[in-house]
Amino acid sequence: MHLIGGVLAQSIPPIPSDSPPGLPSGAPPPAPPGAPPAVPGRDPATSEATRLLCAGTYLDPGYRDAVIDELYVHEERFAAPSSGFDATRVLAHALRARRIELGWSIGILALWLVAIPLTAGLVILLFYPFLLLALARWVRGPAAVAPLYRSVPAFVLRWYGRLMLVLSVLVFLFLLLGTQQNAGEMFVSDSGELDVVGGLLGTGAAAASALQGLITLAVPFLIAWAVAIQQGQFARALTEELSRGRFPDRRSDPAEQAEGVRFRRLRDLVRIEQGSALVLYDEADPFCGAGEPYEPWSLSVELRPREDLDGEPEPLDNSTILRHVVPLLEALREPSPRGTPQDRDAVRDRLRELELDEVVFLPVDGLPARTAAPYGPESFERHRSDSIEEGGEARRYFLRIRVGGWDGEVVTTVFVRVHTQGGMLMLEVAPHVLRPVKPLYRQADRVAHRFRHNHFFGRAVWALEQTPRSAGQSLITIGRALGNAWRLLTGGHARALPEGPRVSVRELGSDGTASLFQDMDVSRHLKSVQDRVASGVLSALREAGYRTTEFEQQIVQVAEGGLFIQNDRGNMTVGNNNNVTQKSFTTTNTGGDRG
């Protein structure tokens, strides 16, 4: 991936050898623009976030369908940037999970359909109580503690369904007992004489009725067996293919090996797009994939020469400002001084893995096809060099700073854009945060382990509890698969004009909250990055000979050390009883007086 290069390379001093690829002066050779972001020692495809999202495709049918629809059905849509995970592996497991569930859904539905003629329609008596039990489950909802307006009607429906199920079973038993008693009476005619032919016919009819009753009673147990086997396959996938020990080995992942030509073609496209520094975006959500906006801010100051300056101030453009910001951000990777090199290497602060690159946002409009995106190195360099100074509306240049934490589950991204125009300096900072994955996905290991290690009776009871909703769930699964197939055949997505990403599979799998530790890390990362950005801009103003008083006045120090900037809603403070004071920034470049 190309990072700070070209114009920025003219004045940036040599950087450490472990800096991201693409940075000038002593950096390693640049990676191709389509390569995933390089994180020292970490591969997004094997991160914990990727593993848990893959597990989510087995546990959450809604999430699985959304992944398939966005990345597989709508092939005209560009993939959203992937931070700390690999969308191609999530898609591979989504397709595999759907294939497994679809196969068992067809089998379960076939059992119900075959049972109808074999039982002469007796099995239909089970439909009504099963429908009531499934409806009770739906009314209650998935919440651990359901509100009264849900729990009360669900309780009534559940017990009414159980009562009807018991009555249905009693009817079957009475039919069996009645047919056996009547079979013995068939051998005696009305006149009291032995009727062998009539008795044999009656016995055959009674045996057929008994067999129909037995099949009817056996159907729920056969359905439960099928449900248990399907759940066992899902649990095996979670505890084996998606286990922490085996997941890093991509070559042994059956999900990626089993897919066809279409998947491999789309996988190659997604791999290029999700890690490219050239972002093709949708106007409705240009930062799709970066997470939730985290209080973005901007400021503008007048570029006024210092009063004590001899002569004219130096020209100040966007590249000059960024040359001051980049080294300060890179310095965040360095641990504090330690006694020995071993002590330094032992530091595990996530700021050591800070990713610093430059990205160009391009609108999708005008491209004839998805494959026509200008991802080549020359095209990207042209867009980068043109957009860094133009300050355009549709094509925008950003300095992107990312800090991943909790093994990719929490990613803090800060987009920085600076522009000088008409004697004004404009600074835009757009922080975004990717929250941890949903709690259900994080519990995947425990759910699968509990099912596989439960005793036979426990698994049997669980499967029987799922049986009432099996027919409806099978119909839904088959209907979704048919809907996807129909959209593939009739939607014309293959030849449609390209579109920007509508959703991010990472954001779809994210939880709305985070733990206190995770929130503390996000706050610390944001404060560190924003402080260095502000310090770099201030240093650029000083060295160029401009006043810094107005800039410093707009940057405020919030209580508890929170850094925030005056925006279009006025000065912002966080918390109660905050004291807003002016903060003076100190940088390594101290030339000139403060104007």
PAGU-622416 format. One record per atom (N, C-alpha, C): x, y, z. Coordinates in steps of 0.02 Angstrom, whole numbers, plus 50000, padded with zeros to 5 digits. Layout:
<nodes>
XYZ
...
</nodes>
This chain:
<nodes>
500424994150000
500005000050000
500445006250000
500265011049960
500645017249958
500455021450018
500965024350049
500845028750106
501145035450089
501385038950139
501615045650127
502205045550080
502125048050020
502635047849969
502575053949925
502935053849869
502865059249821
503075065849850
502595070449853
502725077149877
502965077149949
502665072649991
502855072550061
503575070250071
503825066350023
504495063550031
505045068650027
504895074550004
505425079449991
505755081750056
505385081850111
505675084650172
505635080150232
505335074250226
505275069950285
505945066450296
506205066450356
506835063150370
506765055650366
507335052050366
507295044650363
506865041950421
506495036850406
506045033950456
506315027150477
506065024550533
506295018050555
506115012650504
506495007250506
506405001950456
505754998150466
505424998850525
504804995150536
504194999350519
504295004950484
503725009050465
503325005650411
502685007750402
502275004450352
502575005350283
502435000650237
502725000950170
502465007050132
502895010050092
502695015550051
502955022250076
503125022750141
503395028950166
504105029850139
504295035950124
504935037050089
505535036750136
506115037450106
506755038150141
506905032250186
507135026850156
507345021250196
506815016150211
506195017150186
505665012350200
505735006350155
505415000750172
505424994950128
505054996350063
505134992050013
504794993149950
504034993249961
503674997649926
502954998249936
502594991949915
502074990149953
501644984649934
501154986949882
500884982349841
500404984449791
499784987449823
499454992149786
498874995549816
498324990749836
498284984849807
497754980249823
497894975849884
498494976349912
498674971949967
498324974250031
498174969550077
497874971550141
498354975850181
498094980150225
498524984350265
499014980150305
499644982150303
500154978350338
500184980350411
500054975750456
500114976950527
500694972650552
501174975450585
501754971650607
501564965450646
501724959650619
501604953450655
500894951050655
500434954250619
499734952350622
499444952050552
499044946950540
498704945950477
497964946750489
497634951550456
496914952450468
496504946250454
496734941950407
496354935950390
496354930850446
496814931350493
496844926650548
496694929850616
496434935950615
496294939450677
495694936450713
495634938050776
495074935650815
494414938550790
494434944750766
493824947650738
493574943750677
494044941750633
493844937650575
493554930950598
493874927850646
493634921350670
492934921750699
492814926950739
492154927550770
491614929450719
491794933550670
491304935050618
491134928950576
491634924750563
491504918350529
491034914050571
491154913950636
490714910150680
490004912950679
489954919550673
489294922550671
488874920350612
489184918350557
488804916050500
488454909450514
488704905550562
488384899250581
487844900350634
487924905550674
487464906650730
486904911450714
486994915750665
486514921150651
486314920850578
485734917850562
485524917450491
485434924250458
485194929150496
485104935750467
485764938850446
486274938150488
486934940750471
487214937050411
487134930450410
487384926450354
487074928650288
486414929850288
486084931950226
486314938850204
486434943350253
486664950050236
487354949950205
487794945650230
488464945050202
488434942450130
488034937350119
487974934450052
487664939450004
487164943050027
486834947849983
487304953549963
487704955950009
488144961649995
488754959749954
489064954149969
489704952349938
489644947249882
489074943749879
489014938349830
488474939649778
487894941949801
487344943249754
487464949749716
487594955149753
487704961749722
488434962349703
488614959049650
489314959249629
489504965849596
489024970249585
489194976849558
489424981649612
489354979749675
489544984249730
490274983049751
490624988449761
491294988049789
491254985949862
491764982449884
491804980449954
492054986249996
491764986850056
491984992150102
492684990550128
493074995650146
493734994350175
493674989950238
494134985350245
494124980650301
494674982550350
494484983850411
494954985750463
495004980050515
495584976750515
495694971550565
495364964950551
495094963950491
494784957550474
494804956650399
494624950550377
494624948850306
493914946750286
493604950750243
492914949450223
492844943250181
493374941250146
493324935350102
493224928950142
493544928350199
493454922350240
492754922250270
492504928150288
491814928450315
491324926250261
491414928550200
490974926450145
491024918950133
491624916250134
491714909050122
491324904950173
491364906850237
491004903050288
490254904450286
490054910350264
489344911750256
489044907150203
489394906250147
489144901850095
489144894550118
489654892650155
489674885750180
489124884450231
489004889250276
488474888350326
487794887950292
487684892150241
487044891850206
486964885150169
487504882650140
487464876350104
487284870550152
487584870550211
487424865350260
486704865950283
486504872050302
485824872950327
485304871650273
485454873450211
484984872250157
484884864850145
485424860950146
485364853750137
484924850550190
485034852350253
484634849450306
483914852050305
483824858350285
483144861050280
482734857250228
483044855750171
482704851750120
482534844850147
483004841850183
482874835250212
482314835350263
482304840350307
481784840850358
481094841850325
481074846350277
480434847550243
480204841350205
480684837750177
480504831550141
480214826350190
480474825950250
480204821350300
479474822850315
479324829350323
478634831350337
478184829550277
478424830950217
478004829750158
477894822350146
478404818350155
478344811150146
477894807950199
477914810850259
477514808050314
476764808950303
476564813850264
475844815050254
475504809150219
475744806850161
475414800950130
475534794550169
476124793750201
476254787650238
475804786850299
475584792350327
475144792150386
474424793550369
474264793750304
473574795250283
473334801950312
473794806650320
473604813250343
473594814050418
473734808650456
473724809250530
474244814150556
474804814550522
475334818950546
475124826250545
474614827850507
474374834850506
474124836950574
473894832050614
473674833750682
474224836850724
474854835550705
475414838550742
475544845750722
475304847750664
475454854450639
475194859850686
474574858950710
474274864150751
474644865350816
474784860150857
475174861450918
475884863950904
476194861350851
476864863650834
476844871050814
476324873050778
476264880050758
476184884550820
475794882250869
475714886150930
476364886850968
476754881350973
477384881651008
477894886150973
477904885750906
478354890150868
478144897450875
477494898750874
477244905650882
477414908350951
477364904051002
477544906251070
478274908351074
478704904651041
479414906351040
479534913051006
479164914150951
479244920450914
478974926350953
478404925450988
478104930851026
478564932851084
478874928051116
479304929751172
479924933651151
480204931851093
480794935351069
481434932351097
482014934951073
482654931951094
482934934651159
482614939651189
482884942751249
482924937751306
483444938551348
483524934051405
482954934951455
482744941151465
482174942651509
481664946451467
481124943151449
480624946151405
480154950651446
479924956151418
479444960451453
478774956851460
478354959451504
477724956151519
477274955651458
477264960851416
476814960651359
477014955351308
477614952651315
477834947051274
477804940351312
478034940451374
478094934151411
477404931151427
476904935351443
476254932751462
475914929151403
475824932551345
475514928851289
475934922851266
476604923451271
477024917751252
476904911851299
476814913351364
476674908051413
476014904551397
475494908451380
474844905551364
474884901251302
475214903851249
475274900051187
475684893651197
476214894151237
476644888351247
476274882651282
475914884351335
475574878951371
474954876551334
474634880851298
474074878551257
474324873851202
474904875451172
475194871051122
475394864351152
475684864451212
475874858151245
475264853851260
474724857051282
474104853351296
473834850151232
473834853951177
473594851251114
474044845551089
474684846151103
475144840851082
475004834451121
474884835051186
474714829151227
474064826051202
473574830151187
472934827451162
473034823851095
473464826651052
473594823350987
473924816550998
474394816151043
474724809751057
474214804751085
473774806951129
473264802451156
472794799951102
472634804251054
472214802050999
472554796550960
473204797350947
473584792150910
473574785650950
473664786051015
473684779951056
473004776551057
472474780451062
471804777451061
471664774150993
471904777250940
471814774250874
472174767650869
472784767450897
473174761150895
472824755750935
472594757350996
472264752351038
471604750151008
471244755050980
470594753450951
470654749050890
471144750250847
471224746150787
471434739150805
471854738250857
472054731550877
471454727550905
471024730850944
470444727450972
469944725550917
469844730150871
469384728750816
469644723350770
470304722550764
470594717450720
470414710450745
470384709450810
470204702850837
469474701250826
469054706250827
468334705150817
468164703850744
468614705450698
468464704650627
468404697250607
468694692550646
468684685450628
468004682250643
467564685650678
466904683050695
466374686950658
465934683450621
465414686750582
464844688750627
464334691950597
463764694150636
463354688250663
463384682550627
463014676650649
463384672450699
463984674650717
464384670950765
464834665850735
464854665150668
465284660350635
465964663350621
466454658950612
467144661150598
467184663850526
467444669950519
467524673150453
468264674450442
468604669550409
469334669950401
469524675550353
469174675950297
469354681050247
469244688050275
468664688950306
468544695550335
469024697250391
469204692050429
469694693250482
470374695350456
470584691850403
471234693650375
471234700650347
470694702450312
470654709250285
470634714450342
470274712850393
470244717450449
470904718050484
471254712350490
471914712650521
472404716850481
472364716050414
472804720150372
472654727550379
472004729250380
471824736250389
472044738950456
471964734750508
472174736950575
472934737850578
473294733150545
474024733750545
474244740050509
473904741550453
474074747650416
473934753850458
473364753750493
473214759550536
473714760050593
473914754350621
474414754550674
475074757150649
475274755050589
475894757450560
475874764950548
475294767350524
475214774550514
475274778450580
474984775550632
475044778850697
475754778850723
476104773250713
476804772950735
477244777850697
477124778350631
477514783150591
477374790250614
476734791550630
476554798250653
476924799850718
476944795050764
477304796250827
478054796750816
478314793350763
479034793350752
479274799650716
478824803150681
479034808950641
479374814250684
479094816350741
479444821450780
480144819350801
480244812850816
480904810550836
481384810450777
481144808850717
481564809150658
481764816450643
481294820950650
481444828050640
481954830450691
481864828450754
482334830350806
483034827650791
483064821450766
483714818650747
484044822850694
483674824950642
483954829050589
484184835750615
483794838850660
483984845250689
484624844550730
484674839050767
485274837950808
485894836950765
485814833250710
486384832150666
486614838650634
486144842850612
486334849250583
486694853550634
486424853850695
486764857850747
487444854950763
487504848350760
488154845250772
488664847250719
488444847850656
488904850050604
489124857250616
488664861550636
488844868450651
489324868650711
489184864750762
489614864750821
490304862050804
490334857050760
490984854450739
491384859650701
491044863450659
491394868750622
491674874050669
491294875650722
491524880750769
492094878350812
492084871950830
492604869350875
493204866450839
493154865450774
493724862650737
493984867750686
493624868850630
493874873450579
493984880450605
493534882650651
493584889550677
493884889750747
494224884650767
494554884750832
495154889450829
495354891950887
495914896650889
496564893450864
496634887050874
497244883850852
497274882450778
496704880950747
496694878950677
496534884750630
496194889750653
495964895150609
496534898750573
497104900050604
497634903550568
497894899950506
497784893450501
498014889650442
497484889950388
497544894750342
497034895650291
497004889850242
497564886450233
497574881050184
497144875150206
497024874550271
496604869050295
495884871050305
495704877050285
495014879450294
494574876650238
494114872150253
493704869150200
493224874050168
493064879450202
492584884250174
492854887450111
493494889350111
493784892650052
493954887649997
494034881450014
494224876449963
493614873849926
493024874249956
492444870949927
492034875249880
492174881749877
491754886149837
491964885949764
491514888649721
491594887949649
491934893849616
491834894249551
492174899349510
491934906249529
491294907149539
491024913749555
491324916349621
491354912049670
491644914249734
492374916349725
492764912349689
493474914049681
493554920649644
493134921949595
493174928249558
493014934149604
492474933549642
492284939049687
492774939549745
493054934049767
493554934249821
494154938349800
494394937549739
494964941249715
494804948749712
494194950449692
494004957549690
493984960549760
493674956849806
493604959449874
494284960249907
494734955649895
495404956249925
495754962549903
495664964349841
495974970549816
495644976649847
494974976649848
494604982649868
494634983849942
494604978649983
494554979550055
495194982450086
495764981750052
496384984350080
496704989750039
496344992149988
496644997149944
496645004149975
497145008049959
497165014949980
496735019449937
496455016849884
495985020449842
495285017849860
494875022049890
494225020049916
493675022549869
493325017849838
492735019549798
492135019549843
491815025249850
491315026049903
490625027649875
490125026549918
489435028649904
489315035249941
488995039949907
488905046549936
488515046450002
488065041450009
487655041150069
488075039250131
488625035650121
489035033550178
489765032950155
490105038550148
490795038250120
491285034550165
491175034450231
491635031050276
491395024150294
490995021050251
490745014350264
491315009550277
491285005850330
491805001150349
492255003550405
492255010050418
492685012750470
492365012450539
491715011250543
491375010950607
490945017050618
490775018150681
490335023750700
490755030250705
490485035850680
490825042250690
490895043750765
491475046150784
491615047350854
491765054850862
491235058850860
491285066050871
491805069350825
491675069350760
492145072850714
492155080350727
492715083450711
492775090650722
493185093850667
493125100350662
493505104150613
493615111150638
494105114550610
494235121450628
494535125050568
494495131550569
494815135650518
495105141850552
495715143650532
496055149450560
496335153750504
496405160050517
496705164750470
497465164050472
497775163750414
498505163350409
498785170450411
499015172550470
499265179350478
500005179150498
500415183050465
501135183150483
501245185650553
501755183050585
501935185550652
502175192650647
502035196550697
502215203650697
502965204650700
503325199950734
504045200750741
504435197350685
504085195150633
504405191550579
504745196550531
505375195050515
505735199050467
505595196250397
505265200050356
505115197750289
504435194350286
504345190450232
503715187150220
503735179950248
503165177550271
503155170550294
503245165650235
503455159750251
503545154650200
502875152150174
502855150250110
502235147350084
502055141150124
501405140450138
501165134850178
500625131150140
500785125150117
500285121250082
500135114850121
499705110750093
499495104750129
500065099950140
500495099150091
501055094550098
501535096650153
501645103150158
502095105650210
501825104150279
501175104950288
500875103650353
500925096250370
500775092050321
500795084850334
501505082450350
502005085750323
502695083850338
502865084950412
502495089350444
502595090350516
502175085450557
501605083450530
501155079150568
501395071950569
501635069450511
501805062450503
502345060150553
502905063450560
503415060950608
503155060550679
502745065250699
502475065050767
502025059050778
501635057350727
501205051450731
501625045050732
502145044850691
502575038950689
502915037750756
503065043250791
503405042550856
502975039150908
502315038750897
501875035350944
502015027850946
502345025250894
502505018150894
503075016350942
503465021250960
504055019951000
503865019451074
504065014051108
503925013651180
504355018551219
504135020051278
504525024551322
505195021351338
505695025451355
506355022651371
506325017351425
506665011851411
506685006251459
507415004651474
507505000551526
508184999051547
508564994851496
508244989951466
508584985451420
508164984751356
508474982551301
508074981251241
507534976151252
507654971251296
507144966251310
506524969451342
506654974451384
506084977951415
505684981851363
506034984751315
505684988351262
505264983651219
505554977851203
505184973151161
504584970151198
504604970351264
504044967451303
503434971951303
503504978151282
502934982751281
502434980451229
501804979651248
501284977151203
500764982451188
500914988651200
500434993951187
500244993951113
499594994351097
499364993951028
499584999850986
499805005151017
500075010750978
500705008750940
501035003450962
501625001050925
501424998550856
500794996550848
500554993950784
500144999150746
500245005450763
499875010850729
500005010650654
499465010750615
499515010750542
499425017950518
499875020150476
499855026950450
499905026550374
499385028550341
499395028550268
498965034250242
498995035250178
498595040450147
498105037050100
497495039550099
496965036750058
496645042250017
496385040049960
496025044649915
495325041849906
494825045849920
494135043949912
493895046149843
493635041349804
493385042749737
492655040749733
492245044849701
491545042749690
491515037349636
491015033149643
490935027649595
490665030049529
490285035449529
489955037949468
490465039049413
490305036449354
490745037349296
491125031149276
491195026449324
491545020249306
491095015649265
491345012749211
490925008449170
490815001549201
491274999249243
491214992749274
491634992549338
491484987749380
491854987049443
492584985549430
492724981749379
493414979949363
493814985649333
493484991249318
493834996949289
494115001749341
494065000149404
494325004549457
495075005449449
495325011549457
496045012849445
496475011049505
496555004449517
496935002149574
497685001449560
497895002649499
498605001949484
499025007049520
499675005549531
500115010249567
500155017049534
500205017249468
500255023649434
499615027749442
499035024349436
498395027949442
498315030649513
498495026649562
498425029049630
498875034949644
499495034649621
499965040049633
499715046449600
499415045749541
499145051749507
498575054749547
498115050549570
497555053149610
497815056049676
498305052849706
498555055449769
498885062249761
499325062849712
499685069149703
499215074749682
498685073049643
498215078249622
497745080349678
497525075649718
497015077149768
497295080249831
497935079449845
498205081949908
498185089549912
498195092849855
498185100249856
497545103149829
497145099149793
496565102149759
495995103949806
495925100249863
495375101749908
494695100849875
494635095649834
494015094649797
493445092149841
492855091749811
492265089449846
492165081949840
492165079449778
492035072249768
492665068149780
493225070249751
493855066749764
494205070049823
494315066149875
494595069049936
495185064849960
495685068449983
496285065350011
496245065650087
496425060050119
496455059750192
497095056250214
497365058550269
497865054850305
497485050250353
497595043750348
497225038950388
497675035850441
497455036350503
497825033650560
497375028450593
497625022350597
497235016850626
497615013550682
497255012050735
497535008350791
497045002650807
497274996450797
496864990750812
496994988050881
496474986050915
496544983350982
496114977350991
496254973551043
495864967751061
495834962851003
496404961850971
496474957150916
495984958650860
495934964950842
495514967050787
494794968350804
494594967050866
493894968150885
493724975550895
494214979550914
494104986750922
494624990350880
494384994250832
494834997850786
494655005250788
495145009250804
495065016450805
495395019450743
495015023050704
495265026050642
495145033550644
495655037350627
495605044650624
495795046850553
495335050250521
495455053050454
495615060450463
496175062550435
496405069550442
496455072650372
496165078450365
496195082050301
496355089350317
496855091850283
497065098850294
497075102250226
496885108650226
496835112350164
496945119750178
497325122850134
497435130150137
497125133350076
496735138550088
496385141850033
496215148950055
496385153750012
496195160750025
496465163550089
497075161650108
497365164150170
497075160850232
496725155250223
496435151650280
496725144650283
496765142050344
496965135150355
496355131450382
496155126050347
495595121850368
495855115050389
495655112750447
495865106250473
495235102250489
495175096350459
494605091950470
494865085350500
494565083250553
494735077050587
494095072950597
494085066850570
493485062650574
493665056050607
493615055650673
493745049250707
493155044350697
493325037950690
492825032650686
493065026850729
492585023150756
492745017550800
492325011450779
492665005950769
492344999450759
492274996050827
491654994650846
491524991550910
491654983950907
491664980650964
491774973450964
491194969850929
491324963650910
490804959650877
490254958050927
489684955750902
489094954550943
489244949250996
488914949951054
489034945051109
488904937851088
488394936751046
488254929951024
488844926850988
489184930750947
489764928150911
490344926750958
490414931151008
490964930051056
490844923851099
490214921751105
490064915751144
490054909451101
490284909951038
490234904250993
490604898151019
491204899151046
491594893451072
491224889951129
490934893851174
490574890851230
489944887351208
489574890351162
488954887251137
489104880551104
489614880451060
489774874251025
490054869051074
490474871051120
490764866351167
490214863351212
489744867551234
489204865051277
488784859851240
488634861051176
488224856351139
488594849851127
489214850151106
489584844051089
489744839851151
489814842951208
489994839251268
489404838051314
488814839851292
488224838351332
488064830851325
487724827951375
487554820851372
486984819851322
486854813451306
486374811851254
485684814551270
485464813751333
484804815951351
484724823551343
485244827251362
485204834551355
485154836651282
485544833551238
485514835151167
484834833151138
484564827551161
483914825251136
483364830151156
483374832351218
482864837151240
482914843651201
483534846051191
483624852251152
483354851351081
483494845751049
483264844650981
482504844250978
482184840951027
481454840551028
481144847551038
481474851751076
481224858551085
481254862551020
481724860950977
481784864450913
481324861550859
481064855650871
480664852250819
480044856150798
479664859150844
479054862750822
479174868250770
479744871450774
479874876950727
480294874750668
480444868250663
480894865950611
480594866750541
479944865250534
479634865850468
479624873050445
479414877550489
479404884650470
480094887350456
480584885450498
481264887750487
481544885050422
481374878850405
481604875950342
481304879650283
480664881450288
480354885250233
480684892050225
480854895250281
481184901750278
481874901050246
482254896050266
482924894950238
482884893650163
482434889250143
482364887750072
482124893850033
481664897650063
481424903750030
481974908850020
482404909650071
482964914350065
483444912150010
483594905750009
484044903249957
483754904049887
483104902649881
482784903649816
482774911049797
482674915349847
482684922549833
483364924949809
483884922449841
484564924249818
484694921649747
484484915449734
484584912649667
484184916549615
483574918549633
483164922449586
483484929149571
483744932449623
484074938949611
484704938149569
485054932649579
485644931449538
485454930549465
484894927049453
484694925649384
484374931649350
483994935549386
483584940849355
483804947949371
484244948749422
484414955549444
484864959349397
485224955849353
485684959249308
486264962549342
486464959849400
487004962949438
487684962349403
487774957049364
488424955949333
488604961549285
488114964349251
488244969549201
487994976449222
487794977049285
487544983549309
488124988349320
487954994749318
488464999849333
488694999049405
489325000149419
489584998949486
489275003749537
489245001349599
488985005149655
489485004849712
489455009849755
489855009749815
489565004849866
489935003149917
489684998449967
489085001350004
488574997250012
487974999350049
488054997950124
488354992250139
488464990450209
489154987450216
489394987250276
490024983950293
489854977650333
490124971950312
489984965850349
490284966150419
490804970150428
491094971050495
490624975150539
490344980450511
489884984550550
489244980850566
489004976650519
488404972750532
488494967950589
489104965550599
489244960850653
489494964150716
489444970750722
489704974350780
489164975350832
489394975450894
488944976850951
488894984350961
488364986450993
488284993651004
488654996351064
488924991951105
489284994051165
489964990851168
490354993251214
491024990451226
491144990351301
491634986351322
491794986051392
492144992451414
492194993351479
492524999351505
493254999551484
493594993851486
494294993651464
494354995751391
493904993251349
493934994951278
493795002351266
493305005151302
493175012351296
493765016451319
494095014251370
494695017851394
495245017751341
495335012051308
495835011551255
495675016051196
495035016151176
494835020451121
494965027751138
494785029751198
494895036651219
495635038451219
496045033851244
496765035251247
497065035751177
496865031251132
497135031451064
496925037851028
496295039751037
496055045751004
496405051951030
496485052351095
496815058251124
497535058651101
497875052951098
498575052951077
498635055251004
498215052550961
498255054350890
498065061650879
497515063750909
497295070650898
497795075750926
498095074050982
498595078551010
499195079350963
499425073750933
499985074150887
499795077850822
499195076850799
498975080550739
498975088050752
498685089950809
498665097050826
499375099850835
499815095850866
500495098150877
500865099050811
500745094450764
501065095050699
500835101150661
500195102650662
499945108650628
500225114950660
500245114950726
500525120750762
501255121750744
501635116350741
502335116850723
502415119550653
501995117450606
502035119950538
501895127450535
501405129650573
501255136850574
501845140850602
502155138450655
502715142050686
503305142550638
503495136950609
504085137050567
503985141150504
503365141450480
503235145450420
503185152850435
503145154750499
503135161750517
502445164650526
501955160450543
501265162850552
501095163050626
500605167150642
500365167550711
500015160950729
500075159150792
499765152950816
499255154150871
499165160450890
498715161950946
498005159650931
497745161350873
497055159450856
496975151850853
497475148450827
497435141150823
497425138150893
497855140650937
497885138051005
497255139551044
496935145151030
496325146851065
495745142251046
495755139750985
495215135350964
495295128250989
495915126551008
496035119851035
495975120351111
495545116551139
495395117151211
495605110751246
495745111651309
495905105851351
495295104351394
495015098351383
494415096351419
494625092951484
494175093051532
494315089751596
494505082451585
494905079851628
495175073151625
495645072151566
495915077651540
496395077151486
496095076151418
495435077051410
495115075951345
495245081751299
495505080251240
495655085351190
495065085951143
494805092051137
494295092951086
494335099851056
494005100550999
494085106350957
493425109950949
493465116450942
492865120250928
492595118450860
491945117050857
491645115250793
491045119750780
490615117550733
490065121850713
489525122250767
489585118350820
489105118750875
489405122250935
489995124950925
490325128350980
490815123751014
491135126251068
491605122151106
491245116351138
491555110651136
491245104551164
491645102151223
491295100551276
491605097551334
491245091051350
491595086651385
491325080051400
491325079151475
490765076751503
490725075351574
490415081051612
490415080451678
490115085451722
490645089751754
490465096051764
490915100851799
491585101351765
491585101851698
492215102451662
492465109651664
493115110451668
493435116951663
493805117251598
493595121851554
493905122451488
494455127651493
495055125551477
495635130051479
496005129651414
496435134451404
496855134451344
497445129851356
497635126251303
498205121751308
498755124051262
499365124051287
499945125851246
500295119451226
500375118451161
500685112451135
501435113451129
501805108451146
502535108551136
502715103251086
503145104851040
503365100150989
504115100250986
504365095650945
505095095350937
505355101150895
504915104150856
505115109850815
504895116250850
505365120050877
505195125850918
505445132350888
505565132250823
505825138350793
505305143850792
505515150050804
505055155650799
504675156850863
504395162850869
504005164750927
503275163350913
502905162750966
502185162150959
501885168950945
501515169250890
501235175750873
500635177450914
</nodes>
